[in-house]
Amino acid sequence: MRFDLVTLFPDFFTSPLSSGLLGKALARKIAEVHCVNPRDFATDKHRRVDDEPYGGGVGMLMKPEPIFAAVDSLPVLPRRDVILMTPQGKSLNQRLLGELAQGYDQLVVICGHYEGVDERVLNLVTREVSLGDFVLTCGEIPALALINGVVRLLPGTVGKADSLKTESFEAGLLDYPQYTRPAEFRGWKVPDVLLSGNHAAIARWREAQQIQRTNERRPDLYAAWLKDAQQQSEES
């Protein structure tokens, strides 16, 4: 998997991309990340990448020419997606991360700044993605989240691949509660079923906990999961 980041601040990614599982995955060539700076393609003597919006308004917009030139300078792999990180995009979720991890060889990620990008940049873009219903100072933060979420799904990143199947959102439910030693801490005890050694009972408890936790904390997810479960029951 190749990531090409169109960013005004390549140094932003230096530490995160060299740390933890993500850093190990990149060191092992499970994925590779390249940064290209639109400022390097600015044609005026001040190397400007932003300008005032037509029609007036607050703030500045990223100009289209440097972004187009930056993307045009990149290699093109057969299965490529060009993503703009923007609050107006589709919300990033586990299903989308899985789609990106399995369906593409190259992800070009454009990191916006200021008040956003010139609308004509969307002619380059095949997908707009949002980290959520809020605004940040830059597109590098959501871009990093996207990279992290995709790379951890690539084979070889996580030691135990089966662990990915039981995490939050993979089955449409939140994760179940988990405990480790000691068996009692400040009066809080690990549920007896987890100490029983009865794997069937543990599996039933965990599933029940997932359903209960999702219903309590994310009723929207619970409703979607319930609908899918009912449909599957009817089809079978």
LOROZA-369263 format. One line per 2 residues: number of its first residue (from 1); their letters; for each residue x, y, z of C-alpha. Coordinates in nm, 2 decimals. Each point is the difference from the previous one (the first is absolute). Example, Ala and Ser with C-alpha at 12.3 -4.5 7.8 and 13.67 -1.06 7.14 Angstrom:
BEGIN
1) AS) 1.23,-0.45,0.78 ~ 0.14,0.34,-0.07;
! end
This chain:
BEGIN
1) MR) 0.00,0.00,0.00 ~ 0.13,0.34,-0.10;
3) FD) -0.11,0.33,0.16 ~ 0.08,0.33,-0.16;
5) LV) -0.08,0.30,0.23 ~ -0.05,0.34,-0.16;
7) TL) 0.09,0.21,0.30 ~ 0.15,0.34,0.08;
9) FP) 0.16,-0.14,0.31 ~ 0.18,-0.33,-0.07;
11) DF) 0.18,0.02,0.33 ~ -0.33,-0.05,0.18;
13) FT) 0.01,-0.37,-0.09 ~ 0.36,-0.07,0.10;
15) SP) -0.05,-0.12,0.36 ~ -0.34,-0.17,-0.04;
17) LS) 0.12,-0.20,-0.30 ~ 0.30,-0.13,0.19;
19) SG) -0.17,-0.10,0.32 ~ -0.18,-0.31,0.12;
21) LL) -0.16,-0.26,-0.23 ~ -0.03,0.25,-0.28;
23) GK) 0.37,0.07,0.01 ~ 0.08,-0.37,0.00;
25) AL) -0.24,-0.07,-0.29 ~ 0.17,0.27,-0.21;
27) AR) 0.34,-0.12,0.09 ~ -0.10,-0.35,-0.12;
29) KI) -0.13,0.14,-0.33 ~ -0.36,-0.11,0.07;
31) AE) -0.08,0.35,-0.12 ~ 0.19,0.31,-0.11;
33) VH) -0.08,0.37,0.06 ~ 0.13,0.28,-0.23;
35) CV) -0.06,0.37,0.05 ~ -0.03,0.27,-0.27;
37) NP) -0.02,0.36,0.09 ~ -0.22,0.22,-0.23;
39) RD) 0.22,0.30,0.09 ~ 0.28,-0.16,-0.20;
41) FA) -0.23,0.05,-0.31 ~ -0.09,0.36,0.06;
43) TD) 0.10,0.21,-0.30 ~ 0.03,0.35,0.16;
45) KH) 0.30,0.14,0.18 ~ -0.17,-0.02,0.34;
47) RR) -0.10,-0.36,-0.06 ~ -0.36,0.07,0.10;
49) VD) -0.24,-0.29,0.03 ~ -0.30,0.20,0.13;
51) DE) -0.21,0.30,-0.11 ~ -0.31,0.20,0.08;
53) PY) -0.34,-0.16,-0.10 ~ -0.19,0.15,-0.28;
55) GG) -0.32,0.18,0.12 ~ 0.17,0.09,0.33;
57) GV) -0.01,-0.18,0.33 ~ 0.21,-0.08,0.30;
59) GM) 0.33,-0.18,-0.04 ~ 0.20,-0.14,-0.29;
61) LM) -0.03,-0.29,-0.23 ~ 0.26,-0.24,-0.14;
63) KP) 0.06,0.07,-0.36 ~ -0.06,-0.27,-0.26;
65) EP) 0.31,0.02,-0.21 ~ 0.26,-0.12,0.26;
67) IF) -0.23,-0.28,0.11 ~ -0.06,-0.12,-0.35;
69) AA) 0.37,0.02,-0.08 ~ 0.09,-0.19,0.32;
71) VD) -0.24,-0.28,-0.09 ~ 0.11,-0.01,-0.36;
73) SL) 0.36,-0.06,0.11 ~ -0.10,-0.33,0.17;
75) PV) 0.02,-0.34,-0.14 ~ -0.33,-0.17,-0.09;
77) LP) -0.06,-0.35,0.13 ~ -0.28,-0.21,-0.16;
79) RR) -0.23,0.01,0.30 ~ 0.01,0.36,0.12;
81) DV) -0.23,0.22,0.21 ~ 0.05,0.38,0.04;
83) IL) -0.14,0.11,0.33 ~ -0.07,0.35,0.13;
85) MT) -0.02,0.03,0.38 ~ -0.28,0.24,0.06;
87) PQ) -0.28,0.04,0.26 ~ -0.24,-0.02,-0.29;
89) GK) 0.10,-0.35,-0.09 ~ -0.13,-0.35,0.09;
91) SL) 0.06,-0.08,0.36 ~ 0.30,-0.23,0.05;
93) NQ) -0.10,-0.34,0.15 ~ 0.12,-0.35,0.03;
95) RL) -0.18,-0.12,-0.31 ~ 0.16,0.27,-0.21;
97) LG) 0.35,-0.07,0.14 ~ -0.05,-0.37,-0.10;
99) EL) -0.11,0.10,-0.35 ~ 0.31,0.22,-0.04;
101) AQ) 0.23,-0.27,0.13 ~ -0.13,-0.27,-0.22;
103) GY) -0.10,0.19,-0.32 ~ 0.30,0.23,-0.07;
105) DQ) 0.37,-0.01,-0.07 ~ 0.05,0.38,0.03;
107) LV) -0.18,0.26,0.21 ~ 0.08,0.37,-0.09;
109) VI) -0.11,0.21,0.30 ~ -0.04,0.37,-0.04;
111) CG) 0.03,0.19,0.33 ~ -0.20,0.33,0.00;
113) HY) 0.09,0.32,0.18 ~ -0.14,0.35,0.07;
115) EG) -0.37,0.01,-0.10 ~ 0.04,-0.30,-0.23;
117) VD) 0.09,-0.05,-0.36 ~ -0.12,0.16,-0.33;
119) ER) -0.31,-0.20,-0.11 ~ 0.17,-0.09,-0.33;
121) VL) 0.24,-0.23,0.20 ~ -0.30,-0.24,0.03;
123) NL) 0.06,-0.09,-0.37 ~ 0.31,-0.18,0.12;
125) VT) -0.18,-0.17,0.29 ~ -0.17,-0.34,-0.01;
127) RE) -0.11,0.01,0.36 ~ -0.05,0.25,0.28;
129) VS) 0.05,-0.12,0.35 ~ -0.07,0.16,0.34;
131) LG) 0.12,-0.09,0.34 ~ -0.32,0.12,0.15;
133) DF) -0.24,0.29,0.04 ~ 0.26,0.25,0.12;
135) VL) 0.27,0.22,-0.15 ~ 0.37,-0.02,0.06;
137) TC) 0.28,0.24,-0.09 ~ 0.15,-0.24,-0.26;
139) GE) -0.07,-0.31,-0.21 ~ 0.31,-0.17,0.13;
141) IP) -0.16,-0.13,0.32 ~ -0.29,-0.18,-0.18;
143) AL) 0.25,-0.12,-0.27 ~ 0.21,-0.16,0.27;
145) AL) -0.31,-0.17,0.15 ~ -0.09,-0.14,-0.34;
147) IN) 0.36,-0.13,-0.06 ~ 0.01,-0.16,0.35;
149) GV) -0.34,-0.16,-0.04 ~ 0.08,-0.14,-0.35;
151) VR) 0.35,-0.13,0.07 ~ -0.11,-0.19,0.32;
153) LL) -0.23,-0.20,-0.22 ~ 0.27,-0.10,-0.25;
155) PG) 0.13,-0.36,0.04 ~ 0.30,-0.01,0.23;
157) TV) -0.05,0.32,0.20 ~ -0.19,-0.15,0.29;
159) GK) 0.16,-0.31,0.15 ~ -0.32,-0.20,0.05;
161) AD) -0.22,0.06,-0.30 ~ -0.30,-0.16,0.18;
163) SL) 0.00,0.28,0.25 ~ -0.12,0.24,-0.27;
165) KT) -0.32,-0.20,-0.04 ~ -0.11,0.05,0.36;
167) ES) 0.06,0.37,0.03 ~ -0.26,0.28,0.02;
169) FE) -0.20,0.06,-0.32 ~ 0.13,-0.31,-0.18;
171) AG) -0.33,-0.19,0.06 ~ -0.21,0.32,0.03;
173) LL) 0.04,0.00,0.38 ~ 0.22,0.16,0.25;
175) DY) 0.27,-0.21,0.17 ~ -0.07,-0.20,0.32;
177) PQ) 0.16,0.09,0.34 ~ 0.35,-0.14,0.05;
179) YT) 0.20,-0.07,0.31 ~ 0.35,-0.11,0.10;
181) RP) 0.19,-0.07,0.32 ~ -0.06,0.05,0.29;
183) AE) -0.34,-0.18,0.04 ~ -0.10,0.26,0.26;
185) FR) 0.11,0.37,0.00 ~ -0.13,0.25,0.26;
187) GW) -0.30,-0.21,0.06 ~ -0.09,-0.04,-0.37;
189) KV) 0.00,-0.37,-0.10 ~ 0.04,-0.16,-0.33;
191) PD) -0.33,-0.17,-0.10 ~ -0.01,-0.36,0.11;
193) VL) -0.08,-0.13,-0.34 ~ 0.34,0.12,-0.13;
195) LS) 0.18,-0.20,0.27 ~ -0.21,-0.31,-0.06;
197) GN) 0.19,-0.15,-0.29 ~ -0.33,-0.07,-0.17;
199) HA) 0.07,0.14,-0.35 ~ -0.36,-0.05,-0.12;
201) AI) -0.13,0.19,0.29 ~ 0.26,0.27,-0.04;
203) AR) -0.10,0.04,-0.37 ~ -0.37,0.03,0.09;
205) WR) 0.09,0.26,0.27 ~ 0.21,0.21,-0.23;
207) EA) -0.27,0.00,-0.27 ~ -0.26,0.10,0.25;
209) QQ) 0.23,0.28,0.13 ~ 0.06,0.13,-0.36;
211) IQ) -0.38,0.02,-0.06 ~ -0.07,0.17,0.33;
213) RT) 0.29,0.24,-0.03 ~ -0.09,0.10,-0.35;
215) NE) -0.37,0.05,0.09 ~ 0.10,0.22,0.29;
217) RR) 0.28,0.20,-0.15 ~ -0.08,0.01,-0.37;
219) PD) -0.37,-0.06,-0.06 ~ 0.05,0.10,-0.37;
221) LY) 0.24,-0.29,-0.05 ~ -0.22,-0.23,0.20;
223) AA) -0.30,0.08,-0.22 ~ 0.21,-0.07,-0.32;
225) WL) 0.13,-0.32,0.14 ~ -0.34,-0.12,0.10;
227) KD) -0.14,0.08,-0.34 ~ 0.28,-0.20,-0.17;
229) AQ) -0.05,-0.29,0.24 ~ -0.37,-0.01,-0.08;
231) QQ) 0.06,0.01,-0.37 ~ 0.25,-0.29,0.03;
233) SE) -0.24,-0.20,0.20 ~ -0.28,0.05,-0.26;
235) ES) 0.24,-0.09,-0.29 ~ 0.11,-0.32,0.18;
! end
